[in-house]
Amino acid sequence: MTTYRIYTTYEQRFEVFDVHALSDNDLAIPGFYVTGSHPPPPTTTTDDTGIQRTHTQDVTARWYGLNVWVSEDGVNYVHKGVIGSSATLGVCASVPSGTSESRFQGDGTFDCYFTDGTPSSATTARVLSGANLTVVGSEIIGFETSTASPTISGRWTLSNLYRGLRGTGELNITHDADDEPNVWVVTNDSYLFVPMSLNSVGKTIYVKATMPDGPLSEVTAKSFTFAGNNLKPFAPVLTSSTRDSGNNITINWARRTQVFCKLYGGSAQRKPLIEGVESYDIVVTGGSTFTTTSPTLTYTSTQQTADGKVPGAPVEFTIYQVSDRVARGIGTTITI
């Protein structure tokens, strides 16, 4: 019996990440990231007529690039650009150890299964300069060392972690390996930053990625509610407070900048401000919300009484820096 081999097409894998900006170049307008990789490994089946079907892109499963298409109604798609290189994509096999609080620790590990591409190691200096960034769910993590499992194909251990980078430490992320969050090792040309309008924030966005000349109709869209996270201010830090003899509370804090920079001479005033204006919302738990344009607030005993609180009792505040483009950023909560 003659055996025929018929090649059928798989969709390329692609993922969408609405996360904090991975580069200073992505701070001008709202947008999100799309990345993609080779299709799954080939599988072969033989039907009852003896025809053998190999399900793969082609015999060599080469990378041809991905066209990215975006729609706000799920019907009319606009071409946004091309992803030039296949990404290193996988899923978590274990949760990152340590804490997602923003700090340069250089320790901790987690395991991943990479379905395409392999991670490489980098020096501490390179990681602190932006190399070896991974996006795990919505947390951005740097790693120094990648080690292939000696017994399990495709499984890698990423270690010497720098968690909570680019302001994601205060998201209080709790990863669950059972949910298999996507893991993306960020490399040049392996993703497309998709700029959007401010009017798109809060809307459902539909994304498709096709091979060159591939029909849109054969690709399943990924949809998400666009939050414009790349523009959201980081959580304020360096909080302090005083309570005077009249039980008036004054709280102070410092803003952070999304721009990668070095400060010389210790002057906090030199931090670049990418928002049009400096503004903060301070939410009193179970009470009022205040807005200020400077990093300080006095909560008087009269205001505490009006909020139904007993002056002198503990008060919880959440401080947000506010973007004039995408509203509040990440909050910092303190109790006085």
KAJOQUI-V12361 format. One record per run of one state. SS is the DSSP state (helix for helix, strand for strand, loop for the rest). FROM is the first residue (numbers start at 1). TO is the last residue. If there is no record, write none. Layout:
{{SS FROM TO} {SS FROM TO}}
This chain:
{{loop 1 4} {strand 5 8} {loop 9 12} {strand 13 17} {loop 18 23} {helix 24 26} {loop 27 30} {strand 31 37} {loop 38 42} {strand 43 46} {loop 47 51} {strand 52 55} {loop 56 65} {strand 66 71} {loop 72 77} {strand 78 83} {loop 84 87} {strand 88 92} {loop 93 106} {strand 107 116} {loop 117 123} {helix 124 128} {loop 129 132} {strand 133 136} {loop 137 138} {strand 139 148} {loop 149 154} {strand 155 162} {loop 163 164} {helix 165 167} {loop 168 168} {helix 169 171} {loop 172 176} {helix 177 179} {loop 180 181} {strand 182 185} {loop 186 190} {strand 191 195} {loop 196 197} {helix 198 200} {loop 201 203} {strand 204 210} {loop 211 215} {helix 216 218} {loop 219 221} {strand 222 225} {loop 226 228} {helix 229 231} {loop 232 236} {strand 237 243} {loop 244 248} {strand 249 254} {loop 255 267} {helix 268 270} {loop 271 279} {strand 280 284} {loop 285 288} {strand 289 292} {loop 293 295} {strand 296 299} {loop 300 300} {helix 301 306} {loop 307 315} {strand 316 323} {loop 324 326} {strand 327 335} {loop 336 336}}
